[in-house]
Amino acid sequence: MSKPKSPLPAGDDIQNQTMSGRRAEITALQKRVRELEAQLETAPAAAEREQALAEKTLYLDNILQSATGYAIAATDLDFRITYYNPLAEEFFGYTKSEVIGKTVQEMHTREKVEPHRFEKAIENVRAHGEHAYLVKEELDTGTRYLDSRVSGIYDSDGELVGFALLSRDITARRQAEEKSHRLSQAVEQSANTVVITDLKGNIEYVNPRFEETTGYTAEEALGQNPRVINSGEQSAAFYRDMWETIASGKEWSGEFHNKRKDGTLYWELATISPVYDTSGQMTHFVAVKEDVTERKQAEREMQASEERFRSVVEYAQSGILILDDAYRFIYVNDELCRITGYERKELIGMDFRAVLTEESVQLVADRYVRRQKGEDVPSRYEFSIVRKDGEKRDCETSSTAFKDSEGNAQSVGQLLDITERKQLEQQVQESLERRTSQVQISTQMGQEIAAAPALDELFQRVVHLVRERLGYNHVHVFTMEDDDLIMQEGSGEAGRKMKEAGFAIPLNAEKSLVARAARTGESVLTPDVSQDPGWLPTSLLPRVQSELAVPIKLGDETLGVLDAQNDAVGSLDKEDQLLLEGLCGQIAVAINSRQIEGDRLRSEEALREATGLQKAILDNAAYAIISTTPEGVLETFNPAAQRMLGYTAEEVVGKETPAIIHDVDEIVARAKTFSEELNITIEPGFEVFIAKARLNLPNEYEWTYIRKDGVRFPVLLSVTALRNAKGDITGFLGIAQDITERKQAAE
């Protein structure tokens, strides 16, 4: 345990204080001492004076020893300690025997106190009569505060004869003051509004937060009633209940909707308590208020959000459920009740597994346990449930695990009834499989049809394959010829007779599904022909109940119609229509190909005939006929040209140009002449022969030919440009007549 400081001052003041109460006590003591001294002076005899002195000494000692509130020590002028009361022993930790007779300096040396501090204290006493100071000590038991004063001791003549120290422990008072200060600071710096009123409600104190919150300064608020911030939004009964509560000595808590100085409204959460004095009398009311405007707004927004969320959940198109860690329903929405067929009160607390099919229980339990363990499992999967009425339904769920505010594991999930979707998916799958099969059949049929070498056989294959592969009762193929639809092939005996009879349907026939399909270019499906007034009955097919007419189209052109008929109502549908439309596209291509092939064969035959004729003409012509490419290379050199010029065709065709049989000088001269005539520059060469032919101008002139053996002779040469259908030049043709005899006759 640490020892208290030296009994006499060291001058280490915390602060100088005026101890008026203690001074009064000392003054009274001094007065009593002077009275006793006076008695001694006036005592008639020595015995009486001794008696009076003994009484004085005993009186003073009793006073000092019984001064339980003060530690008292005294010294002479040499600072030797002459008196030390019991409380000083307790305060300073030294016994009377340890200090009496010792000097203050000796005690300070023990305590390692610097001398100048004591010297400063003595100077203050000599100059001002006293030195007051506050000592703060840190003991093992805590902090201790001593309120101390050093003063002079004077004799009857007023001479200084020593020094006295009076100290008292003010720790409790100091702690109370500090507590009061801390409380005051807390109130002043509080984030909450603090208001103190008298019992009539008049404001006596407001803290800074009140000024910030209300906009009123403390000066404006003091003396006012708190109703100055009343918004009028709350009833008189509300305030009456508040006043009755606090007036009865009870604490009141509630919310105020108040108004700031600027007129804006705000909410406060308040607690108002009565304040009592030391006698237990109620003296004031204190209100501690928190501005909760933002919190109230947040609560309203949260409530609105929760209401919206609950509305969304309650009216969601999917079932919403929450399960605890034992698989029990703790929340379900209306849609989940509808899906399962149970009422809400029946589901709450029920084991979720109770609504699952046997095969789904293990799947769901496994996923649930793994998810609760934090494993990565698919959040969306399918299973089956059994409704309350026993109906089995297919469902899809997505869920997630979470922990509630108390740390309990839970799962929230969404449940969709996908029974109809699954059924539709099955139907789509079956339809897709049928469609795939039909496409395969159609493709195979199309390939077989396309392989038909001629149109007649093509039509026969169409009818046969469509009837046999697709199972229709009657199949017919019609083609467009002028304004009629001519039946090219038909199935069965009825089809044979109709074909032999040249069965045809006018394109404008009103009562004919075939004609309607050809006119519109759209398929015509009639599941029940008796319900279609535009249906054309045939005596050869009396049992027909349904019909499908599909146009055979190539681009926008309708080539014909494929007609299928069945003897049962409703036996033809959209799938048949799609299948035959795809097949008719292939039929159209095949028909077009056969027609093109026929046209090609006919063209080739015609070409062969024309070629034979041309060859006969070329071979038997009396004139030399020579043709060239656009560049001038010889392509044709007929027998007359061979006889006339002495060259064989093999010698010149594809190898030579007409220059081989012409006079060079004559070519140069003609180039000049034609250039002047046409007003263009024509270079000597092949262009001289064809310049006018290229411009479609008359081009017949006398030229000199040179035979292979060098013989020259005159010819009349006519040159023409050969053009294709687009008018492009594909070559040139020259026809030459030997005019030697004619020129000789003329001479």
Secondary structure, 3 states (H helix, E strand, C coil): CCCCCCCCCCCCCCCCCCCHHHHHHHHHHHHHHHHHHHHHHHCCCHHHHHHHHHHHHHHHHHHHHCCCCCEEEEEECCCEEEEECHHHHHHHCCCHHHHCCCEHHHHHHHHCCCHHHHHHHHHHHHHHCEEEEEEEEEECCEEEEEEEEEEEEECCCCCEEEEEEEEEECHHHHHHHHHHHHHHHHHHHCCCEEEEEECCCCEEEECHHHHHHHCCCHHHHCCCCHHHHECCCCCHHHHHHHHHHHHCCCCEEEEEEEECCCCCEEEEEEEEEEEECCCCCEEEEEEEEEECHHHHHHHHHHHHHHHHHHHHHHCCCCEEEEECCCCEEEEECHHHHHHHCCCHHHHCCCEHHHHECHHHHHHHHHHHHHHHCCCCCCCEEEEEEECCCCCEEEEEEEEEEEECCCCCEEEEEEEEECHHHHHHHHHHHHHHHHHHHHHHHHHHHHHHHHCCCCHHHHHHHHHHHHHHHHCCCEEEEEEEECCEEEEEEECHHHHHHHHHCCCEEECCCCCCHHHHHHHHCCCEEECCHHHCCCCCCCCCCCCCCEEEEEEEEECCEEEEEEEEEECCCCCCCHHHHHHHHHHHHHHHHHHHHHHHHHHHHHHHHHHHHHHHHHHHHHHHCCCEEEEECCCCCEEEECHHHHHHHCCCHHHHCCCCCHHHHECHHHHHHHHHHHHHHHCCCCCCCHHHHHHHHHCCCCCEEEEEEECCCCCEEEEEEEEEEEECCCCCEEEEEEEEEECHHHHHHHC
